[in-house]
């Protein structure tokens, strides 16, 4: 399997695509996220205080999440590069709209909440689709399946992966103004 760089600002982590990240790399990423972006990383399967979250995640087959209110990334200790990158895309949007460009914080806050989860998941898949060959189709299609489930709940048409090649953040944010 070819090595890949996970890039985010000053953070570059060498990984094997679709492999589980080694503990050493996760710890390095954790330190860099804290130092560079003031983002904490908590491992749900190593923290007794997060036992309820771990139980919920196991039932729903969740591997990671990013809390956009607190700026904390939650991961399992055995996590794939795809999951970490997925959560880093959530973090990227949060960071840009709340820290880098604080004038956008009010607009970002309008995108929060379960009812707006579709917006955030579409943003993430659009980021992956800028370079889809770097990722397994299975992972991309899994995200697409979740997006179409969320779209169905809103009585919206299903989309395919090509839809995300033209997805435009600025246009989507206008819906929240």
N, C-alpha and C positions, 0 to 999 in steps of 0.2 A: 504494500500500500504506500502511495506517495506521501511524503510529508507536506503539510500545508501550514501557512502562517495564519493565525487568527490575529487580525489587526484591529486595534481600536485606539486611536490617539497614540499615546506613547507605549501602549501595551502591545507587545508582539509575543505570541506564544507558539512555539513549534509543536505541532500535533500530528497524529496520523488521522486522516479523515475517517469519521464514523467509528473510531475506536474509543474505548473508555479512556478518559484522561487519567494519567498517573497521579497519585496523591501529591508528589513533589510539584507537578505542574499546577495542580489545583491550588496548592498553598502559595505558589509564586503568583498566580493570578489573583488570589485573594489579597495578598499584600499590595500588589500593584493597583488593584481597584480601590483599595482603601487609601493609599497614598496619593494617587492621581485624581480620583474622582470623589473621594470621601464616601465611597459605597462599601458598606459592610457585606460580607458573605458569611452566611450561616449554613451549616450542614445539618439538615433535619434528622438524619439518622445517627448523629453523634451528640445530640443535645437533648437531654431528658425533658427540658422545658418545652420542646417542640414535639413531644410525643403525640399529641392530638393532631398536629399538622401531618406528621408521618403516617398516622393511621388513615387520615382522609386521603392523602396522596396515594397510598397503597391501594385503597378502594377505587380511586379514579385513575390510577396508572399515570400519575404525574411525576415528572423527574426534576422540575425546576420551576421557579417563579421569581418575578421581580416585583417588589412592593414599591409602587410608584408614589406612594405618600411618604413612606419612611426612607426610601432610597436604600433598600436592603435586598440583596439577591439571596434567595434560598435555593440550595441544591442538595441532591443526594451525594454521598461520597463517591459512589460509582455512577458517573454521569458521562454521557457522550459529548464529543466536541460540538455536535449539532445543537444539543440542548444548551450548552454554555453560550454558544454564539447566538442562539434564539433569545436568551435572556439578556445578552449584551446588546442586542438590537433594541429591546425594550428600554434598557438603561440608556442607550444613546439618545433616543427620543426624549426621555425624561431629562437627561443632563442638558441637552441643547436648549430645551424649552423652559427649564427652571433655573439652571445655573449659568450656562454660557450666555443666554439671552433672556435675562430675568423679566424683560418687558412682555414676554410670551407666557409667563407663568399663569396668568389668569385664563388665557385661552387653553393652556394645557389642562388646567383644573376642570374645565368644561368637558374634557374628553374622558375623565375618570368615571368609574362606576361600572358595575356589571353590564348595564344596558349599553355601554359604549365599548365593550370588550372587542367587538367585531373590528372597530377602527384600528385598535392596537395590533390585533392578530394579522389584519391585512397589511399594515405597515411592515411588520416583521417579514411576512412572506414576500412582499415586494422587495425588501432588502436582499433576501436570499436569491430572488430571481434576477438580480443584477449579475450574478455569477452562478447559475444553477448547476453547471457541470462539476463544481467543486463538492457537491453534496449528493447523497444517495436519493434517487427518485422516491424511494419508500418514505424517507423523512419529509420531503417536500409534499408528497401526496397525503401524508398523515396530517400535516398542517392544513392542507387544502380541505381535507375531509372535515376538520373542526370548523374551519371558516364557513363551509357550506352548511354545516349544522346550525351555526349562529345566524347565517343569512336566512335559512328556512324559518327559524324562530321569529324573524322580523318580516316574514312573507316576501323575501327578496329572491330573485332568480339565483340559481347556482352559477358559479363561475369555474373556469379552468385555469391552469397555470399561466397561460398566455395573457390572461387578464392583468396579471401583476406586472408584466413587462411595461405596461403603460400607466400603471397606478401612480397617481401624483399626490404627494403629501400636501402641497399647498392647496390644491383643489379640495381635498378631503377635509382639511382644516377649516375651509370657508363654511362648511356645513355646521360648524360649532359657533360661528360668530353671532 
